[in-house]
Amino acid sequence: MESIQIRRHFSRNILFRMIVLGAIGAGLLYWKLDFINEIYFRDQLTPTGLIINGTILTLFTLGLLKIITILVSYGLEERAVVQFMANLRDKVDPLYEIGEQRIIAHRYRTLEALHRANTPINHSALATTLVASESTRNSLPKFINNTLILTGVFGTIVSLSIALIGASDLLASAVDVNGMGLVIHGMSTALSTTITAIVCYIFFGYFYMKLTDVQTNLVSAVEQITAAHLMPRFQIQNESVLFEFSGLIRSLQSLIAKMESSQSSFQELASEMQQSQGNIQSLEQSINNAFNQVYEERIQPIAQEMEDIKKLLRDGFRLHEDV
């Protein structure tokens, strides 16, 4: 499993980094609280600055909460991918201790269903579908990331318009103090909205970029596992069929060689049996010859002598020939 390139706990590290940077930012705000109060809240002739800055901060907060939610979800997905690789390494059920709603579990079930249906598996289509599906989760952060800087520009334009109105009143009446105050208020509002938009955009843009990195890391790990471990298990390709067929041919060749060797052994055994049969026949012939020789040399003379004795007895006692 070392061939699978995945940065483990990547999303958790990004969340930790967000907490640290957020704490640093809160510390800076507390340290420069008087400066913040001077620019944003003191002597505001109109609520324009508060409305625009509030809108920017609201968008920033919503987007940040969405990023945090997605990062937490991706943290669970990374844990599921690591568990899946461990299950493959330990040769147990690949989905052991993995929720069915996880991306890697859904990919495994999809490949399993396609394999059961004898459907060709298009890895490129699966990868494209996964990327498109995950891209939809970033739609709100992407919208806010593109909108934050525009709200700052909008606030600057509105504030400069207020300043121009104050300048017009100042030019119309040389003794009108409100005109000068409106000019100063407009410039102050332009500064505050610009600062708010830039700071929020930098902070949000950085973590939005890291969110896309986390997403890329997760999708890459899923596709690597699919290509290296799941496709060979579920996909039947021409190369693998040829490889299996060549292995079968090699096995058959080995079997044929063994059969030829066995046949040669059987032929040798048959030859030996034929030779043994010839030896047995020779032994039988030798035994018959020995019996004939014994009969001719021993038994036949005794029988002849018995006939002579019988003849002498008949002649001596004058017996009939039939006795």
C-alpha positions in Angstrom: 0.0 0.0 0.0 3.0 2.3 0.1 2.4 3.0 -3.6 -0.7 5.0 -2.8 0.2 8.6 -2.4 -2.1 10.3 0.2 -1.4 13.0 2.8 -3.0 11.5 5.9 -4.9 13.9 8.3 -4.5 16.7 5.8 -7.9 18.2 6.5 -7.3 18.0 10.2 -4.0 19.9 9.8 -5.8 22.6 7.8 -8.4 23.0 10.5 -5.7 23.3 13.2 -4.0 25.9 11.0 -7.3 27.8 10.7 -7.7 27.8 14.5 -4.2 29.1 15.0 -4.5 31.9 12.5 -7.9 32.8 13.8 -6.5 33.1 17.3 -3.7 35.3 16.0 -6.1 37.5 14.2 -8.3 37.8 17.3 -5.2 38.7 19.3 -4.3 41.5 16.8 -7.9 42.8 16.9 -7.8 43.0 20.7 -4.4 44.6 20.6 -5.6 47.3 18.1 -9.1 47.6 19.6 -8.8 51.4 19.8 -7.8 51.7 16.2 -10.6 49.4 15.1 -13.1 51.5 17.2 -11.8 54.7 15.7 -12.2 53.6 12.1 -15.3 51.5 12.2 -17.6 52.9 14.9 -16.7 56.4 16.1 -18.4 59.5 14.6 -20.3 57.6 11.9 -22.6 60.0 10.2 -24.4 57.3 8.2 -24.9 53.5 8.7 -23.3 52.8 5.3 -20.0 51.6 6.7 -21.7 49.3 9.2 -24.0 47.8 6.6 -21.3 47.1 4.1 -18.8 45.8 6.6 -21.5 43.7 8.2 -22.4 42.2 4.8 -18.7 41.4 4.2 -18.3 39.8 7.6 -21.6 37.8 7.2 -20.4 36.4 3.9 -17.0 35.7 5.3 -18.5 33.8 8.3 -20.9 31.8 6.2 -18.2 30.8 3.8 -15.8 29.9 6.7 -18.4 27.7 8.4 -19.1 25.9 5.1 -15.3 25.3 4.6 -15.1 24.0 8.2 -18.0 21.6 7.5 -16.5 20.3 4.3 -13.0 19.9 6.0 -14.6 17.9 8.8 -16.4 15.7 6.2 -13.2 15.2 4.3 -11.4 14.3 7.5 -13.8 11.4 7.8 -13.3 10.5 4.2 -9.5 10.4 4.7 -9.9 8.1 7.7 -12.1 5.8 5.6 -9.5 5.7 2.8 -6.8 4.8 5.3 -9.0 2.1 6.9 -9.8 0.7 3.4 -6.1 0.4 2.6 -5.5 -1.3 5.9 -8.3 -3.8 5.2 -6.8 -4.6 1.8 -3.4 -5.1 3.4 -4.8 -7.4 6.1 -6.9 -9.3 3.5 -10.2 -8.8 5.3 -13.5 -7.3 4.1 -12.5 -4.1 2.3 -15.4 -2.2 3.8 -14.8 -3.4 7.4 -15.5 -0.5 9.8 -16.2 1.8 6.9 -19.6 3.6 6.5 -21.6 3.0 3.4 -21.9 6.8 2.8 -18.2 7.2 2.4 -16.7 7.9 -1.1 -14.4 4.9 -1.1 -17.3 2.6 0.0 -19.5 4.0 -2.8 -16.8 3.4 -5.4 -16.3 -0.2 -4.2 -20.0 -0.9 -4.3 -20.3 0.7 -7.8 -17.5 -1.5 -9.2 -19.0 -4.5 -7.5 -22.4 -3.9 -9.1 -20.9 -3.3 -12.5 -18.9 -6.5 -12.2 -22.0 -8.6 -11.3 -23.8 -7.1 -14.2 -20.9 -8.0 -16.6 -20.7 -4.4 -17.6 -17.4 -2.9 -18.9 -15.9 -0.5 -16.3 -14.9 2.9 -17.5 -12.5 4.3 -15.0 -12.3 7.7 -16.6 -16.0 8.2 -16.4 -16.1 7.2 -12.8 -13.2 9.7 -12.0 -15.0 12.5 -13.9 -18.2 11.8 -12.1 -16.5 11.9 -8.7 -14.7 15.2 -9.5 -17.9 16.8 -10.7 -19.8 15.6 -7.6 -17.2 16.9 -5.2 -16.9 20.2 -7.1 -20.6 21.0 -6.3 -19.7 21.0 -2.6 -17.5 24.0 -3.1 -20.0 26.1 -4.9 -20.8 28.3 -1.9 -17.2 28.9 -0.8 -16.3 29.6 -4.5 -19.1 32.2 -4.8 -18.1 33.9 -1.5 -14.4 33.9 -2.5 -15.3 35.7 -5.7 -17.7 38.1 -4.0 -15.7 39.3 -1.0 -13.3 41.5 -3.0 -16.2 42.8 -5.0 -18.1 43.9 -1.9 -15.0 45.8 -0.8 -14.9 47.5 -4.2 -18.6 48.2 -3.9 -18.1 49.7 -0.4 -15.3 51.9 -1.6 -17.4 53.2 -4.5 -20.4 53.9 -2.3 -18.1 55.6 0.3 -16.4 57.8 -2.3 -19.9 58.8 -3.6 -20.8 59.9 -0.1 -17.5 61.8 0.1 -18.3 63.5 -3.3 -21.8 64.5 -1.9 -20.1 66.0 1.1 -17.6 67.9 -1.2 -20.5 69.2 -3.3 -22.2 70.5 -0.2 -19.0 72.0 1.0 -18.5 73.8 -2.3 -22.1 75.0 -2.3 -21.7 76.6 1.1 -18.3 77.7 2.4 -19.6 77.7 5.9 -21.3 74.3 5.8 -19.4 72.1 8.3 -21.5 69.1 7.6 -20.1 68.9 4.1 -16.6 68.5 5.4 -17.7 65.9 8.0 -19.5 64.0 5.2 -16.3 64.0 3.1 -14.3 62.7 6.0 -16.9 60.1 6.8 -17.0 58.9 3.2 -13.2 58.5 3.1 -13.2 56.7 6.4 -15.9 54.4 5.3 -14.0 53.7 2.0 -10.9 52.8 4.1 -12.8 50.5 6.5 -14.7 48.6 3.8 -11.5 48.2 1.8 -9.5 46.9 4.8 -12.4 44.5 5.8 -12.7 43.1 2.3 -9.0 42.6 1.8 -8.4 41.0 5.2 -11.4 38.7 4.8 -10.5 37.9 1.2 -6.9 36.9 2.0 -7.9 34.8 5.0 -10.8 33.2 3.2 -9.0 32.7 -0.1 -6.1 30.9 1.6 -8.3 28.4 3.2 -10.5 28.0 0.1 -7.3 27.1 -1.8 -6.4 24.6 1.0 -9.9 23.2 0.7 -9.3 22.5 -3.0 -6.0 20.9 -2.1 -7.7 18.6 0.4 -10.3 17.7 -2.1 -7.6 16.9 -4.7 -5.7 14.8 -2.2 -8.8 12.7 -1.4 -9.9 12.2 -5.0 -6.4 11.3 -6.0 -6.2 8.7 -3.3 -9.5 7.2 -4.3 -8.5 7.0 -8.0 -5.1 5.5 -7.1 -6.8 2.8 -5.1 -9.3 2.2 -7.9 -6.6 1.8 -10.5 -4.1 -0.2 -8.4 -6.4 -2.5 -6.4 -10.0 -2.4 -7.5 -9.8 -2.4 -11.3 -7.6 -5.6 -11.3 -10.2 -7.2 -9.1 -13.3 -6.3 -11.0 -12.2 -5.5 -14.5 -11.5 -8.2 -17.1 -9.2 -6.8 -19.7 -7.8 -8.4 -22.9 -4.2 -8.3 -21.5 -5.3 -10.1 -18.3 -7.2 -12.7 -20.3 -4.2 -13.4 -22.6 -2.0 -13.6 -19.5 -4.3 -16.1 -17.9 -4.6 -18.1 -21.2 -0.8 -18.2 -21.6 -0.6 -19.5 -18.0 -3.2 -22.1 -18.8 -1.2 -23.2 -21.9 2.0 -23.5 -19.8 0.1 -25.6 -17.3 -1.3 -27.8 -20.1 2.2 -28.2 -21.6 3.5 -29.3 -18.2 0.6 -31.8 -17.8 1.3 -33.2 -21.3 5.0 -33.7 -20.5 4.0 -35.5 -17.3 1.5 -37.7 -19.3 4.2 -38.5 -21.8 6.5 -39.5 -19.0 3.8 -41.7 -17.4 3.1 -43.3 -20.8 6.8 -44.1 -21.2 6.8 -45.6 -17.7 3.7 -47.7 -18.6 5.4 -48.9 -21.8 8.5 -50.0 -19.9 6.3 -51.8 -17.3 4.4 -53.6 -20.1 7.7 -54.6 -21.7 8.9 -55.9 -18.4 5.7 -57.8 -17.9 6.0 -59.4 -21.4 9.6 -60.4 -20.6 8.4 -61.9 -17.3 5.7 -63.8 -19.1 8.3 -65.2 -21.5 10.4 -66.2 -18.5 7.4 -67.9 -16.9 6.7 -69.8 -20.1 10.3 -70.9 -20.3 10.1 -72.1 -16.7 7.0 -74.1 -17.4 8.7 -75.7 -20.4 11.7 -76.6 -18.3 9.5 -78.1 -15.7 7.6 -80.2 -18.3 10.8 -81.4 -19.8 12.1 -82.3 -16.3 8.9 -84.3 -15.7 9.2 -86.1 -19.0 12.8 -86.9 -18.4 12.1 -88.3 -14.9 9.2 -90.3 -16.3 11.4 -91.8 -19.0 14.3 -92.4 -16.8 12.7 -93.6 -13.6 9.0 -94.3 -13.8 8.8 -96.0 -17.2 11.5 -98.7 -16.4 9.7 -99.5 -13.2 6.4 -99.9 -15.1 8.2 -102.3 -17.5 9.6 -104.3 -14.7 6.2 -104.6 -13.1 4.8 -105.9 -16.4 7.6 -108.5 -16.5 6.8 -109.7 -13.0 3.1 -109.9 -13.8 3.9 -112.0 -16.8 6.2 -114.4 -14.8 3.5 -114.8 -12.2 0.8 -115.7 -14.8 3.2 -118.1 -16.4 4.2 -119.7 -13.1 0.6 -120.2 -11.8 -0.8 -120.9 -15.3 -3.2 -118.0 -15.0 -5.4 -116.7 -17.8 -4.2 -113.7 -19.8 -7.0 -111.5 -18.5 -5.8 -111.8 -14.9 
